[in-house]
């Protein structure tokens, strides 16, 4: 059974981010993230878990419990999957690549926006 720390580490690796990037984007200190990833892995406060999940584009529920709601996702895309099954493999492969590229772009755009919002907040706090 995997732990919060193992799932967090795995999601950081999957996202291709450095730990310091995750900490920055979540608005926490790198040392705090180290505590959540360490051998004695402490559980973060709820607000921090939410921000970590947002940065990694996963649910808090998944990070904390390891459970997902795949059945909800499968229902959401059921018609799409049926349509894809009717198409030739070459077209399906092209569509998969296109969707992957578009999703990657959207994730990067979202992360850039969050980083800019964090920088603006830091600058505003520094000016007070």
C-alpha atoms as a printed R data frame, in Angstrom:
    type eleno elety resid chain resno       x      y       z
1   ATOM     1    CA   UNK     A     1   0.000  0.000   0.000
2   ATOM     2    CA   UNK     A     2   1.398  3.380  -0.954
3   ATOM     3    CA   UNK     A     3   1.480  6.348   1.356
4   ATOM     4    CA   UNK     A     4   0.762 10.037   0.892
5   ATOM     5    CA   UNK     A     5   4.517 10.625   0.554
6   ATOM     6    CA   UNK     A     6   4.893  7.928  -2.106
7   ATOM     7    CA   UNK     A     7   1.953  9.210  -4.124
8   ATOM     8    CA   UNK     A     8   3.173 12.800  -3.806
9   ATOM     9    CA   UNK     A     9   6.685 11.833  -4.932
10  ATOM    10    CA   UNK     A    10   5.277  9.805  -7.830
11  ATOM    11    CA   UNK     A    11   3.064 12.669  -9.012
12  ATOM    12    CA   UNK     A    12   5.950 15.143  -8.821
13  ATOM    13    CA   UNK     A    13   8.039 12.827 -10.998
14  ATOM    14    CA   UNK     A    14   5.134 12.224 -13.389
15  ATOM    15    CA   UNK     A    15   4.611 15.981 -13.792
16  ATOM    16    CA   UNK     A    16   8.313 16.367 -14.578
17  ATOM    17    CA   UNK     A    17   8.730 19.050 -11.935
18  ATOM    18    CA   UNK     A    18  11.521 19.676  -9.484
19  ATOM    19    CA   UNK     A    19  10.565 19.542  -5.822
20  ATOM    20    CA   UNK     A    20  11.524 23.193  -5.392
21  ATOM    21    CA   UNK     A    21   9.169 24.106  -8.271
22  ATOM    22    CA   UNK     A    22   6.297 22.249  -6.612
23  ATOM    23    CA   UNK     A    23   6.996 23.963  -3.297
24  ATOM    24    CA   UNK     A    24   7.118 27.394  -4.966
25  ATOM    25    CA   UNK     A    25   3.918 26.837  -6.956
26  ATOM    26    CA   UNK     A    26   2.116 25.530  -3.865
27  ATOM    27    CA   UNK     A    27   3.292 28.525  -1.839
28  ATOM    28    CA   UNK     A    28   5.198 26.479   0.744
29  ATOM    29    CA   UNK     A    29   8.827 26.253   1.774
30  ATOM    30    CA   UNK     A    30  10.965 23.499   0.243
31  ATOM    31    CA   UNK     A    31  11.712 22.324   3.790
32  ATOM    32    CA   UNK     A    32   7.983 21.740   4.386
33  ATOM    33    CA   UNK     A    33   7.713 19.697   1.188
34  ATOM    34    CA   UNK     A    34  10.734 17.680   2.331
35  ATOM    35    CA   UNK     A    35   8.833 16.840   5.533
36  ATOM    36    CA   UNK     A    36   5.870 15.540   3.519
37  ATOM    37    CA   UNK     A    37   8.191 13.444   1.334
38  ATOM    38    CA   UNK     A    38  10.572 12.255   4.053
39  ATOM    39    CA   UNK     A    39  10.960  8.910   5.778
40  ATOM    40    CA   UNK     A    40   8.664  9.935   8.614
41  ATOM    41    CA   UNK     A    41   6.400 11.717   6.111
42  ATOM    42    CA   UNK     A    42   4.050 14.026   7.929
43  ATOM    43    CA   UNK     A    43   0.625 14.838   6.496
44  ATOM    44    CA   UNK     A    44   0.258 18.491   5.429
45  ATOM    45    CA   UNK     A    45  -2.597 20.700   6.594
46  ATOM    46    CA   UNK     A    46  -5.685 20.520   4.378
47  ATOM    47    CA   UNK     A    47  -5.036 23.859   2.650
48  ATOM    48    CA   UNK     A    48  -1.506 22.787   1.731
49  ATOM    49    CA   UNK     A    49  -2.722 19.395   0.474
50  ATOM    50    CA   UNK     A    50  -5.238 21.233  -1.738
51  ATOM    51    CA   UNK     A    51  -2.527 23.477  -3.214
52  ATOM    52    CA   UNK     A    52  -0.190 20.521  -3.800
53  ATOM    53    CA   UNK     A    53  -2.978 18.631  -5.558
54  ATOM    54    CA   UNK     A    54  -3.738 21.675  -7.737
55  ATOM    55    CA   UNK     A    55  -0.097 22.068  -8.732
56  ATOM    56    CA   UNK     A    56   0.078 18.375  -9.658
57  ATOM    57    CA   UNK     A    57  -3.330 18.343 -11.342
58  ATOM    58    CA   UNK     A    58  -4.658 15.522  -9.136
59  ATOM    59    CA   UNK     A    59  -7.323 15.368  -6.453
60  ATOM    60    CA   UNK     A    60  -6.611 15.766  -2.766
61  ATOM    61    CA   UNK     A    61  -8.548 12.542  -2.281
62  ATOM    62    CA   UNK     A    62  -6.045 10.722  -4.469
63  ATOM    63    CA   UNK     A    63  -3.012 12.150  -2.660
64  ATOM    64    CA   UNK     A    64  -4.457 11.316   0.752
65  ATOM    65    CA   UNK     A    65  -6.177  7.963   0.106
66  ATOM    66    CA   UNK     A    66  -4.862  6.747  -3.218
67  ATOM    67    CA   UNK     A    67  -8.434  6.352  -4.461
68  ATOM    68    CA   UNK     A    68  -9.697  7.832  -7.686
69  ATOM    69    CA   UNK     A    69 -13.062  8.157  -9.314
70  ATOM    70    CA   UNK     A    70 -12.254  6.414 -12.576
71  ATOM    71    CA   UNK     A    71 -15.830  5.210 -12.926
72  ATOM    72    CA   UNK     A    72 -17.010  8.836 -13.091
73  ATOM    73    CA   UNK     A    73 -14.397  9.593 -15.708
74  ATOM    74    CA   UNK     A    74 -15.293  6.532 -17.745
75  ATOM    75    CA   UNK     A    75 -18.969  7.569 -17.788
76  ATOM    76    CA   UNK     A    76 -18.045 11.103 -18.793
77  ATOM    77    CA   UNK     A    77 -16.100  9.892 -21.838
78  ATOM    78    CA   UNK     A    78 -18.128  6.800 -22.710
79  ATOM    79    CA   UNK     A    79 -19.608  8.259 -25.915
80  ATOM    80    CA   UNK     A    80 -16.202  9.563 -26.934
81  ATOM    81    CA   UNK     A    81 -14.657  6.127 -26.425
82  ATOM    82    CA   UNK     A    82 -17.365  4.492 -28.518
83  ATOM    83    CA   UNK     A    83 -16.717  6.981 -31.330
84  ATOM    84    CA   UNK     A    84 -12.970  6.381 -31.126
85  ATOM    85    CA   UNK     A    85 -13.522  2.621 -31.427
86  ATOM    86    CA   UNK     A    86 -15.143  3.197 -34.843
87  ATOM    87    CA   UNK     A    87 -12.156  5.054 -36.282
88  ATOM    88    CA   UNK     A    88  -9.103  3.584 -38.021
89  ATOM    89    CA   UNK     A    89  -6.057  3.168 -35.757
90  ATOM    90    CA   UNK     A    90  -4.034  5.772 -37.674
91  ATOM    91    CA   UNK     A    91  -6.682  8.454 -37.014
92  ATOM    92    CA   UNK     A    92  -7.003  7.414 -33.350
93  ATOM    93    CA   UNK     A    93  -3.221  7.736 -32.907
94  ATOM    94    CA   UNK     A    94  -3.266 11.214 -34.475
95  ATOM    95    CA   UNK     A    95  -6.158 12.304 -32.257
96  ATOM    96    CA   UNK     A    96  -4.428 10.975 -29.137
97  ATOM    97    CA   UNK     A    97  -1.284 12.935 -29.975
98  ATOM    98    CA   UNK     A    98  -3.296 16.084 -30.659
99  ATOM    99    CA   UNK     A    99  -5.232 15.800 -27.377
100 ATOM   100    CA   UNK     A   100  -2.014 15.097 -25.450
101 ATOM   101    CA   UNK     A   101  -0.345 18.174 -26.982
102 ATOM   102    CA   UNK     A   102  -3.330 20.401 -26.236
103 ATOM   103    CA   UNK     A   103  -3.577 19.130 -22.646
104 ATOM   104    CA   UNK     A   104   0.133 19.716 -22.086
105 ATOM   105    CA   UNK     A   105  -0.243 23.277 -23.374
106 ATOM   106    CA   UNK     A   106  -3.225 23.915 -21.055
107 ATOM   107    CA   UNK     A   107  -1.348 22.503 -18.035
108 ATOM   108    CA   UNK     A   108   1.670 24.698 -18.758
109 ATOM   109    CA   UNK     A   109  -0.549 27.748 -19.236
110 ATOM   110    CA   UNK     A   110  -2.317 27.047 -15.912
111 ATOM   111    CA   UNK     A   111   0.996 26.567 -14.096
112 ATOM   112    CA   UNK     A   112   2.426 29.767 -15.576
113 ATOM   113    CA   UNK     A   113  -0.648 31.696 -14.469
114 ATOM   114    CA   UNK     A   114  -0.389 30.285 -10.929
115 ATOM   115    CA   UNK     A   115   3.326 31.121 -10.795
116 ATOM   116    CA   UNK     A   116   2.641 34.690 -11.898
117 ATOM   117    CA   UNK     A   117  -0.165 35.039  -9.346
118 ATOM   118    CA   UNK     A   118   2.206 33.790  -6.642
119 ATOM   119    CA   UNK     A   119   4.910 36.280  -7.692
120 ATOM   120    CA   UNK     A   120   2.395 39.149  -7.687
121 ATOM   121    CA   UNK     A   121   1.202 38.154  -4.210
122 ATOM   122    CA   UNK     A   122   4.811 38.010  -2.966
123 ATOM   123    CA   UNK     A   123   5.532 41.453  -4.426
124 ATOM   124    CA   UNK     A   124   2.375 42.886  -2.882
125 ATOM   125    CA   UNK     A   125   3.279 41.398   0.508
126 ATOM   126    CA   UNK     A   126   6.826 42.755   0.226
127 ATOM   127    CA   UNK     A   127   5.443 46.244  -0.407
128 ATOM   128    CA   UNK     A   128   3.362 46.244   2.802
